Amino acid sequence: MSLTAKDVEEIMKLLEGSSFDRLALEVDGLKLELERGGSGARRAAPAPRPAAPAPVAATPPPARERASSEAGLVEVTSPLLGIYYRAPKPGEPPFIEVGSKVDTETVIGIVEVMKLMNSVPAGVKGEVVEILGQNGELVEHGEVLLLVRPES
């Protein structure tokens, strides 16, 4: 059994709803340590492994229409809880910019969960109108990363 990003998210929710302040778990060579309370620290450190795990392809997030100044915009949300990156590597250009054309499978960013980099597809075809996700910042599951004007 191995832990998925969804499993880790569920474990974090269970810890938050419990009376415990700390949890340490080891599964298949992966060590997960979570703390809550005064320090608010959450950390996950993988144990040494012979080979790096393959990145997990995130499923396209559900597209939702946004009630904003421009009618008909679609919200592209984060499929995972983690750190959002707009570019494939530091110093490289971002995957998309305002005005970029995207397709349902266009990668719009990466969400890092437990040292695994998960590609985030747009899930909608259209033009990027606004980018809300901040590079290098924590994003919640379902948080809006960008707004797209869908093609008609």
C-alpha positions in Angstrom: 0.0 0.0 0.0 1.3 3.5 -0.9 -0.1 6.9 0.1 -1.7 9.1 -2.5 -2.0 12.8 -2.2 -5.7 12.3 -1.4 -4.8 9.9 1.4 -2.4 12.5 2.9 -5.1 15.2 2.6 -7.6 12.9 4.4 -5.0 12.1 7.2 -4.5 15.8 7.7 -8.2 16.4 8.0 -8.5 13.6 10.5 -5.6 15.0 12.6 -7.2 18.5 12.6 -10.5 17.0 13.9 -8.8 14.9 16.6 -7.5 15.7 20.0 -3.9 14.7 19.0 -1.3 17.3 18.2 1.2 15.0 16.4 1.1 12.0 14.1 4.0 10.0 12.7 3.3 7.3 10.1 5.5 5.2 7.9 4.2 3.3 4.9 6.3 1.6 2.2 9.5 3.6 3.1 7.6 6.9 3.1 7.7 8.7 6.5 5.0 11.2 7.2 5.1 13.4 10.3 2.3 15.9 10.9 2.0 18.4 13.8 -0.8 20.8 14.6 -1.4 23.3 17.4 0.9 26.2 18.4 3.7 25.6 15.8 1.3 24.9 13.0 4.0 23.0 11.3 3.2 20.3 8.8 6.1 18.5 7.2 6.5 15.3 5.2 10.0 13.8 4.7 10.5 10.8 2.4 12.7 8.1 3.7 15.6 7.1 1.4 14.4 5.2 -1.7 16.3 3.4 -4.4 14.3 5.2 -7.2 12.3 8.3 -7.3 8.5 7.8 -7.7 6.9 8.8 -10.9 5.0 12.0 -10.9 1.2 11.6 -10.4 -0.9 13.2 -13.2 -3.7 15.1 -11.5 -7.2 14.7 -13.0 -8.6 17.8 -14.6 -10.3 19.9 -11.9 -14.0 20.5 -12.3 -14.7 23.7 -14.3 -17.1 26.1 -12.6 -18.5 29.4 -13.8 -17.4 32.4 -11.8 -19.7 35.2 -10.8 -17.3 38.1 -11.5 -17.2 41.3 -13.5 -17.1 39.3 -16.7 -19.9 36.8 -17.1 -19.1 33.3 -18.3 -15.6 33.0 -17.0 -14.6 29.5 -15.8 -12.6 28.9 -12.6 -9.7 26.4 -12.9 -9.2 25.0 -9.4 -6.4 23.2 -7.6 -7.1 19.4 -7.5 -4.8 19.0 -4.5 -3.6 20.7 -1.3 0.1 21.6 -1.8 2.5 24.2 -3.1 1.6 25.7 -6.4 4.3 26.5 -9.0 3.6 28.4 -12.2 6.8 27.2 -14.0 8.4 23.8 -14.5 11.6 24.9 -12.7 12.9 28.0 -11.0 14.1 30.5 -13.6 12.1 29.0 -16.4 9.1 30.8 -18.0 5.6 30.1 -16.6 3.4 27.4 -18.2 0.8 30.1 -19.0 0.3 33.8 -18.9 -2.7 36.1 -19.1 -3.8 35.9 -22.8 -2.5 32.3 -23.3 -4.7 29.9 -25.1 -5.4 26.7 -23.2 -6.9 23.3 -24.1 -8.4 20.8 -21.6 -5.0 19.1 -21.3 -2.8 22.2 -21.2 -0.6 22.1 -18.1 -1.2 25.4 -16.2 1.0 24.7 -13.2 2.4 22.1 -10.8 1.2 21.3 -7.2 3.9 19.8 -5.0 2.6 17.3 -2.5 5.1 15.4 -0.3 8.0 16.1 -2.8 5.9 14.8 -5.7 5.3 17.2 -8.5 1.7 16.9 -9.9 0.8 18.5 -13.2 -2.4 20.5 -13.2 -4.3 20.5 -16.5 -6.6 23.4 -17.4 -9.7 21.2 -17.8 -11.2 23.8 -20.2 -10.5 25.2 -23.7 -10.2 29.0 -23.9 -8.1 32.1 -23.1 -6.6 32.8 -19.7 -8.1 36.0 -18.3 -6.6 36.2 -14.8 -4.1 34.2 -12.8 -5.0 34.0 -9.1 -2.6 31.3 -7.9 0.6 32.7 -6.5 3.9 31.0 -7.4 5.4 29.1 -4.5 2.4 29.5 -2.2 0.2 26.9 -0.5 -3.0 26.3 -2.3 -6.0 24.4 -0.9 -8.0 21.7 -2.7 -10.6 23.5 -4.8 -8.9 26.9 -4.6 -9.2 29.0 -7.8 -5.9 29.2 -9.6 -7.0 31.0 -12.7 -9.9 32.3 -14.7 -10.5 31.2 -18.4 -12.8 32.7 -21.0 -14.1 29.5 -22.6 -14.2 29.2 -26.4 -17.8 29.3 -27.8 
